[in-house]
Every structure is written in structure tokens, then in C-alpha cells.
């Protein structure tokens, strides 16, 4: 018989990610690289939920096919700038991306956003991704 873990022993998502990043440099690099993709995915899912839209309905709004929404919501591939522009134009969502050398703190995104979303270091640059979601 399998022993069940008590909920108090469960790790949070953040703890699991931190452990994996500390133990696997390839995972850490990929996690940092896809920060933008995850932010866009979360925003699209939130937008659909708040507006009662299915993936198919959002696809129609954006003028794409439903599998493209699946791809965007997966957070597994960074969107092109043209895609972000189109999403913003058609949904009213805002995205801010601040890229600076890794040794320098990004300054263009407001301090409030920097504090709520730490910079992700990718190779030799630091990236802060922010959206119009309440921090």
C-alpha cells in the first residue's frame, strides 16, 4: 500500500521550480529563456477567463486558428513582437519588456513591476516582463 503524503509536506510550485533550477542548469536556462512566453500565456488565459471566451472564440478575435491559441497558452515558445502587437491591438492587453545587460538592473519597467516580477537572466542579458495584470 502506498503511503499518502500529508498536505503540509507538499512543496509549492515555486519551491519545486527553485530546486529544479538549482540542480539542472539546462532547465534553469530554458526557464529563464521562456519567461516572456509564460507571461503571455498567463495573460491570455486570464483574458479568456474574465471574458468568458473559449480558445476558439479567442482565436476568432485574434484572426488565428485555435491551435495557435493552444501554442500561445502553453508558454513553451516565445511569441514574436508582431504577435504581441496583434494581441494588444485586438484585446487591449498591454505588455512591457525591459531588456538590459545582466550586470545592470532594467530601468524602463516601473519599480512596482520590477519588485513583483524579478528579472530573468538569459545568457548575458536581464529581462523583465510585465503586463497590465494587477501586481
CORBELSUL-V443931 format. One record per residue. PSI is psi in degrees with one decimal (999 if undefined). D_CENTER is the distance of its C-alpha to the mean C-alpha in whole Angstrom. Layout:
# CORBELSUL-V443931
((PSI D_CENTER) (PSI D_CENTER))
This chain:
# CORBELSUL-V443931
((137.6 39) (136.5 36) (129.6 35) (140.2 32) (140.1 30) (141.1 30) (-27.7 27) (-21.5 28) (-5.0 27) (141.9 24) (150.8 21) (164.5 18) (-45.2 14) (-40.2 14) (-41.8 17) (-43.8 17) (-45.8 14) (-42.9 16) (-44.9 19) (-40.3 18) (-38.6 16) (-31.0 20) (-14.8 22) (98.3 20) (-33.5 20) (-42.2 18) (-45.7 16) (-44.2 15) (-43.6 15) (-39.9 13) (-45.0 10) (-42.9 10) (-32.9 10) (17.5 7) (-44.6 5) (-45.3 5) (-42.6 5) (-37.9 2) (-45.1 2) (-43.1 5) (-48.1 6) (-40.4 6) (-42.5 8) (-41.1 10) (-44.3 11) (-45.1 12) (-46.1 14) (-45.0 15) (-48.0 16) (-25.8 18) (7.7 20) (37.2 21) (142.3 20) (169.5 20) (-37.8 18) (-41.7 21) (-40.4 22) (-39.5 18) (-43.2 19) (-43.3 22) (-41.2 21) (-9.1 19) (33.7 22) (175.4 20) (155.1 21) (-38.0 20) (-26.8 19) (-36.4 16) (-42.3 14) (-45.4 14) (-47.5 13) (-39.6 10) (-11.7 9) (-26.6 10) (19.3 6) (-1.9 9) (130.1 10) (133.1 9) (155.0 11) (156.7 14) (-35.8 15) (-35.7 17) (-43.5 15) (-40.4 13) (-45.3 16) (-42.6 17) (-45.7 15) (-45.2 15) (-39.5 19) (-15.9 19) (-19.2 17) (0.2 17) (146.4 14) (143.3 13) (140.4 11) (131.6 12) (121.7 11) (115.8 14) (129.6 15) (163.5 18) (145.6 20) (-31.7 19) (-7.1 22) (136.8 22) (129.1 20) (137.9 18) (-12.7 20) (-36.4 19) (140.8 16) (155.8 18) (-39.8 19) (-43.5 17) (-40.0 14) (-38.8 14) (-31.0 16) (-20.8 13) (98.9 10) (155.5 12) (143.3 12) (126.3 11) (125.5 14) (114.8 14) (-114.9 18) (21.4 20) (155.3 17) (133.5 15) (126.8 12) (127.8 11) (128.4 8) (156.2 9) (-179.7 10) (14.2 13) (143.4 12) (131.2 14) (999 13))
